[in-house]
């Protein structure tokens, strides 16, 4: 039985890593993937392990391990250093004492194999199959979005939520923004599951919360880093408290999927339009107060947008452009090799 391992930071896990693992699986009977996490990196090993585990969830002859280490003890280098490889090989031998093969995309794999007295197979050293490195992606995830593995895109997705009470143009603005940026749009699940906001029950809100989170989660793995989201969990919770005087409790996963980088709140300084499915004007304005209270309790900071329809759109674009221009390397930077 041939047991092999691959190792790396997988920060982030990208299609080149995925190709390496799939290649390694063809060369052995059982494969272990070792996620190496230093004490100076910002993305936890459990997150990186989940990226890989999710991608290969249907592969039975494979497992994923995490190696947490201190850079003062195991130095990082992207160069092929015989001395550094020897230090790492000692740790690898402790973790994989009976493995006979290591698969890498780097020349230092020869050093590691020699010190461990095992075989090394080199895969796509020149990165001709997948022309990307993790360091390139960390510098600008958005521009290198196509190279990210689907599982890791969720971590880097940029979510913008449009909030506000009824009849403030949330859906119209969300659609206009998604067309402007040619990006993913998550429509308001409540408008489909609850056609009339005057007729629904508490259990309906739970279904809406789950469905909306599912839509956000699916969009986060899509082909564009930006997601425009029409309404979120905070608004659904506000409806629950405003209508039923009852807090809405959902799983932590729902809250996690809803978490965004930018919240835009539309003020109710536009004429109220009753389309037959909305609350009356008094309740609409009362709901606005409820929304703001829920957001404050949750510690959600938002940018308020008012004025006419074009003014709202232009203000929103400026806010989103600012989000896209931020230096992601400050958030996701990590030292060492790819």
C-alpha positions in Angstrom: 0.0 0.0 0.0 1.4 3.3 -1.1 0.8 6.1 1.4 1.6 9.6 0.3 1.3 13.2 1.6 1.3 16.7 0.2 1.9 19.8 2.3 1.5 23.5 2.1 -0.1 26.6 3.6 -3.1 26.5 1.3 -3.5 30.2 2.0 -5.7 30.4 0.2 -6.6 27.1 -1.3 -6.7 27.5 -5.0 -7.2 25.5 -8.2 -3.4 24.8 -8.5 -3.5 23.2 -5.0 -6.6 21.2 -6.1 -4.9 20.0 -9.2 -1.8 18.9 -7.1 -4.0 16.9 -4.7 -5.9 15.3 -7.6 -2.6 14.3 -9.2 -1.3 12.9 -6.0 -4.4 10.8 -5.5 -3.5 9.0 -8.8 -0.1 8.1 -7.4 -1.0 6.4 -4.2 -3.5 4.2 -2.3 -4.0 6.8 0.5 -3.2 10.5 0.6 -2.8 12.9 3.5 -2.9 16.6 3.1 -0.9 18.6 5.7 -2.0 22.2 6.3 1.0 24.1 7.7 -0.1 27.1 9.9 2.4 29.4 11.4 1.9 31.5 14.5 2.1 34.7 12.4 -0.7 34.0 10.0 -4.2 35.4 10.2 -6.4 32.6 8.7 -6.9 29.7 11.1 -5.9 26.2 10.1 -9.5 24.9 10.7 -10.7 27.2 8.0 -8.1 26.1 5.5 -8.8 22.4 6.4 -12.5 23.0 5.8 -11.7 24.4 2.3 -9.9 21.2 1.3 -12.2 18.9 3.2 -15.3 20.4 1.4 -13.6 20.1 -2.0 -12.7 16.4 -1.5 -15.6 15.4 0.7 -16.5 12.4 -1.5 -12.9 11.0 -1.6 -12.6 8.1 0.9 -8.9 7.5 0.6 -7.8 10.9 1.9 -7.6 12.9 5.1 -6.5 16.4 6.1 -4.2 17.3 9.0 -3.2 20.6 10.6 0.3 21.4 11.7 0.5 24.5 13.9 4.1 25.7 14.3 6.2 28.6 15.3 8.2 30.4 12.7 11.0 30.7 15.2 11.3 26.9 15.2 10.4 26.0 11.6 11.4 28.9 9.2 9.4 29.8 6.2 11.0 30.0 2.8 9.8 29.8 -0.8 13.3 28.9 -1.9 14.7 25.4 -2.1 16.9 25.4 1.0 18.5 22.1 2.0 18.9 23.2 5.7 15.2 24.3 6.0 14.0 21.2 4.2 15.9 19.1 6.8 14.2 20.8 9.7 10.8 20.3 8.2 11.6 16.7 7.3 12.1 15.8 10.9 8.6 17.0 11.7 7.1 15.3 8.7 8.7 12.0 9.7 7.1 12.3 13.1 3.6 12.9 11.5 3.9 10.4 8.7 6.4 7.7 9.9 5.2 5.0 7.5 4.6 7.1 4.4 6.7 6.3 1.3 5.9 9.2 -1.1 5.7 13.0 -1.1 4.2 15.0 -3.9 5.0 18.7 -4.4 5.2 21.4 -7.0 8.6 22.6 -5.7 12.2 21.4 -6.2 12.7 21.3 -2.4 10.5 18.2 -2.5 13.7 16.4 -3.5 15.4 17.5 -0.3 12.5 16.5 1.8 12.2 13.1 0.2 16.0 12.5 0.6 16.0 13.3 4.3 12.9 11.1 4.9 14.3 8.4 2.7 11.1 8.3 0.6 10.2 9.0 -3.0 9.3 12.4 -4.4 7.1 13.2 -7.5 7.2 16.7 -8.9 4.0 18.1 -10.3 3.7 21.1 -12.7 6.8 22.9 -11.4 6.4 25.7 -14.0 2.7 26.2 -13.1 1.7 25.8 -16.8 -1.6 24.0 -15.9 -2.8 26.6 -13.4 -0.7 29.8 -13.8 -1.2 31.2 -10.3 0.4 31.3 -6.8 -1.2 31.8 -3.4 0.8 34.9 -2.9 -0.6 36.5 -6.0 -4.1 35.7 -4.9 -3.5 37.2 -1.4 -2.3 40.4 -3.0 -5.6 40.8 -4.8 -8.2 38.1 -4.4 -10.8 39.9 -6.5 -8.6 40.1 -9.6 -7.5 36.5 -9.3 -11.0 35.2 -8.4 -11.1 32.7 -11.3 -8.2 30.8 -9.7 -9.7 30.4 -6.2 -11.2 27.0 -5.4 -14.9 27.3 -5.0 -14.8 26.3 -1.3 -12.3 29.1 -0.4 -14.3 31.8 -2.4 -16.7 32.1 0.5 -14.0 33.5 2.7 -13.0 36.2 0.2 -16.4 37.1 -1.1 -17.4 40.8 -0.7 -20.9 41.1 0.5 -22.9 44.3 0.3 -26.3 44.3 2.0 -29.1 46.7 1.1 -31.4 47.4 4.2 -34.4 49.5 5.0 -38.0 49.4 5.8 -40.8 48.7 3.2 -41.1 50.8 0.1 -37.7 52.4 0.2 -36.4 50.9 -3.1 -34.2 48.1 -1.7 -35.0 45.6 -4.5 -34.8 48.1 -7.3 -31.5 49.5 -6.0 -30.0 46.0 -5.5 -30.9 45.0 -9.1 -29.5 48.2 -10.5 -26.3 47.7 -8.6 -25.9 44.1 -9.7 -26.3 45.1 -13.3 -23.8 48.0 -12.9 -21.1 45.7 -11.4 -22.2 42.6 -13.4 -22.1 40.7 -10.2 -24.1 38.2 -8.2 -27.5 39.3 -6.8 -29.2 37.6 -3.8 -32.9 38.6 -4.1 -35.1 38.9 -1.0 -36.4 35.4 -0.2 -39.2 36.9 1.9 -40.9 38.5 -1.1 -41.3 35.0 -2.7 -42.0 33.0 0.4 -44.2 35.7 2.0 -46.1 37.4 -0.9 -48.1 39.6 1.5 -46.3 41.2 4.5 -49.7 41.5 6.2 -50.3 37.8 6.3 -47.6 35.4 7.7 -46.7 33.5 10.8 -43.5 33.2 12.9 -42.6 29.9 11.4 -42.6 31.6 7.9 -39.8 33.9 9.1 -37.6 30.9 10.1 -38.1 29.4 6.6 -37.2 32.8 5.0 -34.1 33.1 7.2 -32.8 29.6 6.2 -33.6 30.1 2.5 -32.0 33.6 2.4 -28.8 32.2 4.0 -28.7 29.4 1.5 -28.9 31.8 -1.4 -26.1 33.9 0.1 -23.9 30.8 0.6 -24.5 29.7 -3.0 -23.7 33.1 -4.4 -20.4 33.3 -2.4 -19.0 30.4 -4.4 -20.0 32.0 -7.7 -18.0 33.5 -10.5 -17.8 37.1 -9.1 -16.3 38.3 -5.8 -19.0 40.9 -5.3 -22.5 40.0 -4.0 -25.3 42.4 -3.7 -27.8 41.2 -1.1 -31.4 42.5 -0.8 -32.2 42.4 2.9 -30.6 40.2 5.5 -31.2 38.3 8.8 -31.4 41.5 10.9 -34.4 42.6 8.9 -36.1 39.2 9.3 -35.4 39.4 13.1 -36.9 42.9 13.1 -40.1 41.6 11.5 -40.3 38.9 14.1 -40.0 41.3 17.0 -42.2 44.0 15.5 -45.1 41.7 14.4 -44.9 38.9 17.0 -43.1 40.6 19.9 -40.8 37.5 19.7 -37.1 37.1 19.0 -36.1 35.0 16.1 -33.5 32.3 16.9 -31.5 30.8 14.1 -28.4 28.6 13.8 -25.0 30.2 13.9 -24.4 29.1 10.3 -27.2 31.4 9.2 -25.6 34.3 11.0 -22.2 33.5 9.5 -23.6 33.3 5.9 -25.3 36.7 6.4 -22.2 38.6 7.7 -21.2 41.3 5.2 -18.4 43.8 4.7 -20.8 46.7 3.8 -24.3 47.6 5.0 -26.3 50.3 3.2 -29.5 51.5 4.9 -32.1 53.3 2.8 -33.9 56.0 4.7 -37.7 56.3 4.5 -37.6 59.8 3.0 -39.2 58.7 -0.2 -43.0 58.5 -0.9 -44.7 55.4 0.4 -46.2 53.3 -2.3 -48.8 50.8 -1.3 -48.8 47.9 -3.8 -51.4 45.9 -1.9 -48.9 43.6 -0.2 -47.2 46.0 2.2 -48.0 47.3 5.7 -49.7 50.6 6.1 -47.7 53.8 6.3 -47.7 53.9 10.1 -46.4 50.4 10.5 -43.9 50.9 7.7 -42.4 53.8 9.7 -42.6 51.8 12.9 -40.7 49.0 11.2 -38.0 51.4 10.3 -37.5 52.2 14.0 -37.5 48.5 14.8 -34.9 47.8 12.0 -32.5 50.4 13.4 -32.9 49.1 16.9 -32.1 45.5 15.9 -29.0 46.7 13.9 -27.8 48.7 16.9 -28.2 45.7 19.2 -26.3 43.5 16.8 -23.5 46.1 16.6 -24.0 46.5 12.8 -22.5 49.7 11.5 -24.3 50.9 8.3 -24.1 53.9 5.9 -27.4 55.6 5.5 -28.5 56.6 2.0 -31.3 59.0 1.3 -32.5 61.3 -1.4 -33.9 60.6 -4.8 -33.4 57.3 -6.7 -30.4 58.4 -8.7 -28.8 60.0 -5.7 -29.2 56.7 -3.8 -27.6 54.8 -6.6 -24.7 57.1 -7.0 -24.1 57.1 -3.2 -24.2 53.3 -3.1 -21.7 53.1 -6.0 -19.3 55.3 -4.2 -19.5 53.1 -1.1 -19.0 49.9 -3.1 -16.2 51.3 -5.1 -14.5 52.1 -1.8 -15.0 48.6 -0.6 -13.5 47.1 -3.9 -10.5 49.5 -3.6 -9.4 48.3 -0.2 -6.1 46.5 0.1 -7.1 42.9 0.8 -3.5 42.0 1.5 -3.8 43.7 4.9 -6.7 41.4 5.8 -5.4 38.1 4.3 -1.6 38.6 4.2 0.5 35.6 5.2 4.2 34.9 5.1 6.0 32.1 3.4 5.6 30.1 0.2 2.5 29.3 -1.8 
